[in-house]
């Protein structure tokens, strides 16, 4: 299954835990998911994980 390019992926360094990264994924339908990474991910890494196993992403709206 190919990930649609319409995913809006935002990667930010955590303000509470320096050195960790917060990822926010917004789908075309407006659903927002978040995930936490120990190392800085790339957009491609996030898309690959999104395709493989979405349970690591928390739905927040």
PDB file of N, CA, C and O in Angstrom, chain B, residues numbered from 101:
ATOM      1  N   UNK B 101       0.844  -1.178   0.000  1.00  0.00           N
ATOM      2  CA  UNK B 101       0.000   0.000   0.000  1.00  0.00           C
ATOM      3  C   UNK B 101       0.887   1.238   0.000  1.00  0.00           C
ATOM      4  O   UNK B 101       1.779   1.369   0.839  1.00  0.00           O
ATOM      5  N   UNK B 102       0.649   2.122  -0.916  1.00  0.00           N
ATOM      6  CA  UNK B 102       1.460   3.325  -1.032  1.00  0.00           C
ATOM      7  C   UNK B 102       0.820   4.461  -0.238  1.00  0.00           C
ATOM      8  O   UNK B 102      -0.391   4.671  -0.293  1.00  0.00           O
ATOM      9  N   UNK B 103       1.648   5.181   0.494  1.00  0.00           N
ATOM     10  CA  UNK B 103       1.159   6.306   1.286  1.00  0.00           C
ATOM     11  C   UNK B 103       0.842   7.479   0.370  1.00  0.00           C
ATOM     12  O   UNK B 103       1.657   7.831  -0.483  1.00  0.00           O
ATOM     13  N   UNK B 104      -0.323   8.086   0.529  1.00  0.00           N
ATOM     14  CA  UNK B 104      -0.627   9.255  -0.292  1.00  0.00           C
ATOM     15  C   UNK B 104       0.286  10.420   0.069  1.00  0.00           C
ATOM     16  O   UNK B 104       0.617  10.628   1.237  1.00  0.00           O
ATOM     17  N   UNK B 105       0.683  11.170  -0.941  1.00  0.00           N
ATOM     18  CA  UNK B 105       1.541  12.334  -0.706  1.00  0.00           C
ATOM     19  C   UNK B 105       0.774  13.448  -0.004  1.00  0.00           C
ATOM     20  O   UNK B 105       1.363  14.457   0.385  1.00  0.00           O
ATOM     21  N   UNK B 106      -0.541  13.272   0.159  1.00  0.00           N
ATOM     22  CA  UNK B 106      -1.359  14.304   0.783  1.00  0.00           C
ATOM     23  C   UNK B 106      -1.205  14.336   2.301  1.00  0.00           C
ATOM     24  O   UNK B 106      -1.816  15.175   2.963  1.00  0.00           O
ATOM     25  N   UNK B 107      -0.392  13.427   2.867  1.00  0.00           N
ATOM     26  CA  UNK B 107      -0.136  13.495   4.308  1.00  0.00           C
ATOM     27  C   UNK B 107       0.702  14.729   4.602  1.00  0.00           C
ATOM     28  O   UNK B 107       1.709  14.977   3.939  1.00  0.00           O
ATOM     29  N   UNK B 108       0.288  15.492   5.586  1.00  0.00           N
ATOM     30  CA  UNK B 108       1.052  16.653   6.025  1.00  0.00           C
ATOM     31  C   UNK B 108       1.856  16.206   7.246  1.00  0.00           C
ATOM     32  O   UNK B 108       1.283  15.922   8.297  1.00  0.00           O
ATOM     33  N   UNK B 109       3.181  16.144   7.109  1.00  0.00           N
ATOM     34  CA  UNK B 109       4.048  15.665   8.184  1.00  0.00           C
ATOM     35  C   UNK B 109       4.857  16.836   8.730  1.00  0.00           C
ATOM     36  O   UNK B 109       5.536  17.541   7.983  1.00  0.00           O
ATOM     37  N   UNK B 110       4.772  17.032  10.044  1.00  0.00           N
ATOM     38  CA  UNK B 110       5.533  18.087  10.716  1.00  0.00           C
ATOM     39  C   UNK B 110       6.430  17.438  11.756  1.00  0.00           C
ATOM     40  O   UNK B 110       5.963  16.657  12.585  1.00  0.00           O
ATOM     41  N   UNK B 111       7.725  17.762  11.713  1.00  0.00           N
ATOM     42  CA  UNK B 111       8.701  17.194  12.645  1.00  0.00           C
ATOM     43  C   UNK B 111       9.298  18.342  13.450  1.00  0.00           C
ATOM     44  O   UNK B 111       9.865  19.277  12.885  1.00  0.00           O
ATOM     45  N   UNK B 112       9.165  18.266  14.777  1.00  0.00           N
ATOM     46  CA  UNK B 112       9.676  19.313  15.664  1.00  0.00           C
ATOM     47  C   UNK B 112      10.453  18.693  16.810  1.00  0.00           C
ATOM     48  O   UNK B 112      10.117  17.608  17.284  1.00  0.00           O
ATOM     49  N   UNK B 113      11.502  19.393  17.258  1.00  0.00           N
ATOM     50  CA  UNK B 113      12.214  18.919  18.445  1.00  0.00           C
ATOM     51  C   UNK B 113      11.343  19.198  19.666  1.00  0.00           C
ATOM     52  O   UNK B 113      10.733  20.262  19.772  1.00  0.00           O
ATOM     53  N   UNK B 114      11.290  18.243  20.579  1.00  0.00           N
ATOM     54  CA  UNK B 114      10.469  18.366  21.780  1.00  0.00           C
ATOM     55  C   UNK B 114      10.989  19.495  22.664  1.00  0.00           C
ATOM     56  O   UNK B 114      12.196  19.628  22.869  1.00  0.00           O
ATOM     57  N   UNK B 115      10.075  20.302  23.183  1.00  0.00           N
ATOM     58  CA  UNK B 115      10.473  21.365  24.110  1.00  0.00           C
ATOM     59  C   UNK B 115      10.624  20.827  25.524  1.00  0.00           C
ATOM     60  O   UNK B 115      11.370  21.390  26.325  1.00  0.00           O
ATOM     61  N   UNK B 116       9.928  19.747  25.838  1.00  0.00           N
ATOM     62  CA  UNK B 116      10.025  19.146  27.171  1.00  0.00           C
ATOM     63  C   UNK B 116      11.223  18.221  27.305  1.00  0.00           C
ATOM     64  O   UNK B 116      11.841  18.143  28.367  1.00  0.00           O
ATOM     65  N   UNK B 117      11.550  17.520  26.224  1.00  0.00           N
ATOM     66  CA  UNK B 117      12.637  16.544  26.243  1.00  0.00           C
ATOM     67  C   UNK B 117      13.593  16.829  25.094  1.00  0.00           C
ATOM     68  O   UNK B 117      13.459  16.230  24.027  1.00  0.00           O
ATOM     69  N   UNK B 118      14.557  17.730  25.284  1.00  0.00           N
ATOM     70  CA  UNK B 118      15.507  18.044  24.210  1.00  0.00           C
ATOM     71  C   UNK B 118      16.194  16.776  23.701  1.00  0.00           C
ATOM     72  O   UNK B 118      16.575  15.906  24.483  1.00  0.00           O
ATOM     73  N   UNK B 119      16.344  16.687  22.394  1.00  0.00           N
ATOM     74  CA  UNK B 119      16.948  15.509  21.787  1.00  0.00           C
ATOM     75  C   UNK B 119      15.917  14.499  21.308  1.00  0.00           C
ATOM     76  O   UNK B 119      16.263  13.549  20.605  1.00  0.00           O
ATOM     77  N   UNK B 120      14.649  14.692  21.680  1.00  0.00           N
ATOM     78  CA  UNK B 120      13.565  13.833  21.194  1.00  0.00           C
ATOM     79  C   UNK B 120      12.743  14.655  20.202  1.00  0.00           C
ATOM     80  O   UNK B 120      12.792  15.885  20.207  1.00  0.00           O
ATOM     81  N   UNK B 121      12.001  13.971  19.368  1.00  0.00           N
ATOM     82  CA  UNK B 121      11.272  14.647  18.303  1.00  0.00           C
ATOM     83  C   UNK B 121       9.801  14.261  18.316  1.00  0.00           C
ATOM     84  O   UNK B 121       9.449  13.092  18.475  1.00  0.00           O
ATOM     85  N   UNK B 122       8.957  15.259  18.146  1.00  0.00           N
ATOM     86  CA  UNK B 122       7.515  15.056  18.041  1.00  0.00           C
ATOM     87  C   UNK B 122       7.142  15.119  16.564  1.00  0.00           C
ATOM     88  O   UNK B 122       7.552  16.031  15.847  1.00  0.00           O
ATOM     89  N   UNK B 123       6.369  14.148  16.126  1.00  0.00           N
ATOM     90  CA  UNK B 123       5.909  14.107  14.744  1.00  0.00           C
ATOM     91  C   UNK B 123       4.397  14.246  14.747  1.00  0.00           C
ATOM     92  O   UNK B 123       3.699  13.569  15.501  1.00  0.00           O
ATOM     93  N   UNK B 124       3.909  15.122  13.906  1.00  0.00           N
ATOM     94  CA  UNK B 124       2.471  15.348  13.770  1.00  0.00           C
ATOM     95  C   UNK B 124       2.103  15.045  12.326  1.00  0.00           C
ATOM     96  O   UNK B 124       2.672  15.621  11.398  1.00  0.00           O
ATOM     97  N   UNK B 125       1.149  14.139  12.141  1.00  0.00           N
ATOM     98  CA  UNK B 125       0.695  13.755  10.805  1.00  0.00           C
ATOM     99  C   UNK B 125      -0.765  14.163  10.670  1.00  0.00           C
ATOM    100  O   UNK B 125      -1.603  13.784  11.488  1.00  0.00           O
ATOM    101  N   UNK B 126      -1.062  14.939   9.634  1.00  0.00           N
ATOM    102  CA  UNK B 126      -2.440  15.350   9.356  1.00  0.00           C
ATOM    103  C   UNK B 126      -2.845  14.714   8.028  1.00  0.00           C
ATOM    104  O   UNK B 126      -2.192  14.916   7.004  1.00  0.00           O
ATOM    105  N   UNK B 127      -3.929  13.945   8.063  1.00  0.00           N
ATOM    106  CA  UNK B 127      -4.408  13.281   6.852  1.00  0.00           C
ATOM    107  C   UNK B 127      -5.237  14.242   6.006  1.00  0.00           C
ATOM    108  O   UNK B 127      -5.594  15.335   6.446  1.00  0.00           O
ATOM    109  N   UNK B 128      -5.528  13.817   4.804  1.00  0.00           N
ATOM    110  CA  UNK B 128      -6.330  14.639   3.897  1.00  0.00           C
ATOM    111  C   UNK B 128      -7.702  14.934   4.484  1.00  0.00           C
ATOM    112  O   UNK B 128      -8.271  15.996   4.230  1.00  0.00           O
ATOM    113  N   UNK B 129      -8.245  13.987   5.281  1.00  0.00           N
ATOM    114  CA  UNK B 129      -9.569  14.187   5.883  1.00  0.00           C
ATOM    115  C   UNK B 129      -9.511  15.042   7.153  1.00  0.00           C
ATOM    116  O   UNK B 129     -10.547  15.307   7.761  1.00  0.00           O
ATOM    117  N   UNK B 130      -8.309  15.477   7.561  1.00  0.00           N
ATOM    118  CA  UNK B 130      -8.180  16.365   8.710  1.00  0.00           C
ATOM    119  C   UNK B 130      -7.897  15.676  10.030  1.00  0.00           C
ATOM    120  O   UNK B 130      -7.822  16.343  11.062  1.00  0.00           O
ATOM    121  N   UNK B 131      -7.738  14.358  10.029  1.00  0.00           N
ATOM    122  CA  UNK B 131      -7.417  13.646  11.266  1.00  0.00           C
ATOM    123  C   UNK B 131      -5.958  13.894  11.630  1.00  0.00           C
ATOM    124  O   UNK B 131      -5.078  13.884  10.770  1.00  0.00           O
ATOM    125  N   UNK B 132      -5.717  14.117  12.924  1.00  0.00           N
ATOM    126  CA  UNK B 132      -4.370  14.427  13.403  1.00  0.00           C
ATOM    127  C   UNK B 132      -3.852  13.267  14.240  1.00  0.00           C
ATOM    128  O   UNK B 132      -4.538  12.771  15.133  1.00  0.00           O
ATOM    129  N   UNK B 133      -2.632  12.845  13.936  1.00  0.00           N
ATOM    130  CA  UNK B 133      -1.962  11.777  14.672  1.00  0.00           C
ATOM    131  C   UNK B 133      -0.610  12.302  15.132  1.00  0.00           C
ATOM    132  O   UNK B 133       0.006  13.122  14.452  1.00  0.00           O
ATOM    133  N   UNK B 134      -0.144  11.826  16.296  1.00  0.00           N
ATOM    134  CA  UNK B 134       1.170  12.221  16.785  1.00  0.00           C
ATOM    135  C   UNK B 134       1.985  10.975  17.109  1.00  0.00           C
ATOM    136  O   UNK B 134       1.438   9.900  17.357  1.00  0.00           O
ATOM    137  N   UNK B 135       3.307  11.144  17.100  1.00  0.00           N
ATOM    138  CA  UNK B 135       4.231  10.078  17.486  1.00  0.00           C
ATOM    139  C   UNK B 135       5.477  10.745  18.055  1.00  0.00           C
ATOM    140  O   UNK B 135       5.742  11.919  17.799  1.00  0.00           O
ATOM    141  N   UNK B 136       6.232   9.980  18.828  1.00  0.00           N
ATOM    142  CA  UNK B 136       7.451  10.471  19.465  1.00  0.00           C
ATOM    143  C   UNK B 136       8.628   9.645  18.949  1.00  0.00           C
ATOM    144  O   UNK B 136       8.542   8.419  18.871  1.00  0.00           O
ATOM    145  N   UNK B 137       9.721  10.312  18.600  1.00  0.00           N
ATOM    146  CA  UNK B 137      10.918   9.631  18.106  1.00  0.00           C
ATOM    147  C   UNK B 137      12.119  10.028  18.959  1.00  0.00           C
ATOM    148  O   UNK B 137      12.226  11.175  19.393  1.00  0.00           O
ATOM    149  N   UNK B 138      13.021   9.077  19.197  1.00  0.00           N
ATOM    150  CA  UNK B 138      14.242   9.359  19.948  1.00  0.00           C
ATOM    151  C   UNK B 138      15.283  10.026  19.049  1.00  0.00           C
ATOM    152  O   UNK B 138      16.061  10.858  19.517  1.00  0.00           O
ATOM    153  N   UNK B 139      15.304   9.670  17.769  1.00  0.00           N
ATOM    154  CA  UNK B 139      16.231  10.263  16.802  1.00  0.00           C
ATOM    155  C   UNK B 139      15.429  11.050  15.781  1.00  0.00           C
ATOM    156  O   UNK B 139      14.252  10.771  15.549  1.00  0.00           O
ATOM    157  N   UNK B 140      16.075  12.033  15.174  1.00  0.00           N
ATOM    158  CA  UNK B 140      15.354  12.866  14.219  1.00  0.00           C
ATOM    159  C   UNK B 140      14.973  12.054  12.979  1.00  0.00           C
ATOM    160  O   UNK B 140      15.848  11.564  12.265  1.00  0.00           O
ATOM    161  N   UNK B 141      13.675  11.911  12.723  1.00  0.00           N
ATOM    162  CA  UNK B 141      13.230  11.156  11.546  1.00  0.00           C
ATOM    163  C   UNK B 141      13.172  12.052  10.310  1.00  0.00           C
ATOM    164  O   UNK B 141      13.165  13.278  10.414  1.00  0.00           O
ATOM    165  N   UNK B 142      13.133  11.427   9.162  1.00  0.00           N
ATOM    166  CA  UNK B 142      12.897  12.146   7.913  1.00  0.00           C
ATOM    167  C   UNK B 142      11.438  11.922   7.517  1.00  0.00           C
ATOM    168  O   UNK B 142      10.771  11.039   8.055  1.00  0.00           O
ATOM    169  N   UNK B 143      10.953  12.718   6.583  1.00  0.00           N
ATOM    170  CA  UNK B 143       9.584  12.527   6.088  1.00  0.00           C
ATOM    171  C   UNK B 143       9.402  11.109   5.553  1.00  0.00           C
ATOM    172  O   UNK B 143       8.372  10.475   5.784  1.00  0.00           O
ATOM    173  N   UNK B 144      10.416  10.619   4.836  1.00  0.00           N
ATOM    174  CA  UNK B 144      10.320   9.278   4.245  1.00  0.00           C
ATOM    175  C   UNK B 144      10.238   8.200   5.323  1.00  0.00           C
ATOM    176  O   UNK B 144       9.496   7.231   5.165  1.00  0.00           O
ATOM    177  N   UNK B 145      10.983   8.351   6.409  1.00  0.00           N
ATOM    178  CA  UNK B 145      10.918   7.387   7.519  1.00  0.00           C
ATOM    179  C   UNK B 145       9.522   7.367   8.132  1.00  0.00           C
ATOM    180  O   UNK B 145       8.986   6.302   8.436  1.00  0.00           O
ATOM    181  N   UNK B 146       8.939   8.547   8.310  1.00  0.00           N
ATOM    182  CA  UNK B 146       7.602   8.643   8.902  1.00  0.00           C
ATOM    183  C   UNK B 146       6.573   8.007   7.968  1.00  0.00           C
ATOM    184  O   UNK B 146       5.692   7.280   8.428  1.00  0.00           O
ATOM    185  N   UNK B 147       6.672   8.272   6.667  1.00  0.00           N
ATOM    186  CA  UNK B 147       5.743   7.673   5.698  1.00  0.00           C
ATOM    187  C   UNK B 147       5.860   6.148   5.695  1.00  0.00           C
ATOM    188  O   UNK B 147       4.852   5.446   5.622  1.00  0.00           O
ATOM    189  N   UNK B 148       7.090   5.640   5.775  1.00  0.00           N
ATOM    190  CA  UNK B 148       7.302   4.193   5.788  1.00  0.00           C
ATOM    191  C   UNK B 148       6.681   3.567   7.036  1.00  0.00           C
ATOM    192  O   UNK B 148       6.030   2.525   6.953  1.00  0.00           O
ATOM    193  N   UNK B 149       6.882   4.201   8.187  1.00  0.00           N
ATOM    194  CA  UNK B 149       6.289   3.676   9.416  1.00  0.00           C
ATOM    195  C   UNK B 149       4.768   3.770   9.357  1.00  0.00           C
ATOM    196  O   UNK B 149       4.075   2.872   9.835  1.00  0.00           O
ATOM    197  N   UNK B 150       4.244   4.841   8.781  1.00  0.00           N
ATOM    198  CA  UNK B 150       2.799   5.009   8.631  1.00  0.00           C
ATOM    199  C   UNK B 150       2.216   3.841   7.834  1.00  0.00           C
ATOM    200  O   UNK B 150       1.160   3.311   8.180  1.00  0.00           O
ATOM    201  N   UNK B 151       2.912   3.443   6.763  1.00  0.00           N
ATOM    202  CA  UNK B 151       2.451   2.313   5.942  1.00  0.00           C
ATOM    203  C   UNK B 151       2.543   0.992   6.680  1.00  0.00           C
ATOM    204  O   UNK B 151       1.648   0.155   6.558  1.00  0.00           O
ATOM    205  N   UNK B 152       3.606   0.787   7.444  1.00  0.00           N
ATOM    206  CA  UNK B 152       3.859  -0.499   8.083  1.00  0.00           C
ATOM    207  C   UNK B 152       2.995  -0.738   9.313  1.00  0.00           C
ATOM    208  O   UNK B 152       2.432  -1.821   9.472  1.00  0.00           O
ATOM    209  N   UNK B 153       2.886   0.256  10.179  1.00  0.00           N
ATOM    210  CA  UNK B 153       2.207   0.003  11.453  1.00  0.00           C
ATOM    211  C   UNK B 153       1.739   1.312  12.076  1.00  0.00           C
ATOM    212  O   UNK B 153       2.526   2.016  12.709  1.00  0.00           O
ATOM    213  N   UNK B 154       0.486   1.634  11.902  1.00  0.00           N
ATOM    214  CA  UNK B 154      -0.042   2.913  12.398  1.00  0.00           C
ATOM    215  C   UNK B 154      -0.320   2.922  13.892  1.00  0.00           C
ATOM    216  O   UNK B 154      -0.661   3.971  14.438  1.00  0.00           O
ATOM    217  N   UNK B 155      -0.186   1.796  14.567  1.00  0.00           N
ATOM    218  CA  UNK B 155      -0.502   1.799  16.005  1.00  0.00           C
ATOM    219  C   UNK B 155       0.496   2.631  16.809  1.00  0.00           C
ATOM    220  O   UNK B 155       0.230   2.956  17.966  1.00  0.00           O
ATOM    221  N   UNK B 156       1.640   2.981  16.218  1.00  0.00           N
ATOM    222  CA  UNK B 156       2.611   3.832  16.914  1.00  0.00           C
ATOM    223  C   UNK B 156       2.176   5.292  16.898  1.00  0.00           C
ATOM    224  O   UNK B 156       2.751   6.120  17.605  1.00  0.00           O
ATOM    225  N   UNK B 157       1.170   5.610  16.101  1.00  0.00           N
ATOM    226  CA  UNK B 157       0.652   6.967  16.011  1.00  0.00           C
ATOM    227  C   UNK B 157      -0.613   7.066  16.855  1.00  0.00           C
ATOM    228  O   UNK B 157      -1.470   6.184  16.802  1.00  0.00           O
ATOM    229  N   UNK B 158      -0.728   8.124  17.623  1.00  0.00           N
ATOM    230  CA  UNK B 158      -1.886   8.347  18.485  1.00  0.00           C
ATOM    231  C   UNK B 158      -2.826   9.343  17.819  1.00  0.00           C
ATOM    232  O   UNK B 158      -2.408  10.439  17.447  1.00  0.00           O
ATOM    233  N   UNK B 159      -4.088   8.968  17.668  1.00  0.00           N
ATOM    234  CA  UNK B 159      -5.096   9.841  17.067  1.00  0.00           C
ATOM    235  C   UNK B 159      -5.550  10.842  18.123  1.00  0.00           C
ATOM    236  O   UNK B 159      -5.972  10.434  19.206  1.00  0.00           O
ATOM    237  N   UNK B 160      -5.473  12.148  17.836  1.00  0.00           N
ATOM    238  CA  UNK B 160      -5.786  13.140  18.873  1.00  0.00           C
ATOM    239  C   UNK B 160      -7.022  13.985  18.593  1.00  0.00           C
ATOM    240  O   UNK B 160      -7.379  14.821  19.423  1.00  0.00           O
ATOM    241  N   UNK B 161      -7.690  13.798  17.455  1.00  0.00           N
ATOM    242  CA  UNK B 161      -8.922  14.575  17.244  1.00  0.00           C
ATOM    243  C   UNK B 161     -10.024  13.743  16.673  1.00  0.00           C
ATOM    244  O   UNK B 161     -11.121  14.249  16.439  1.00  0.00           O
TER     245      UNK B 161
END
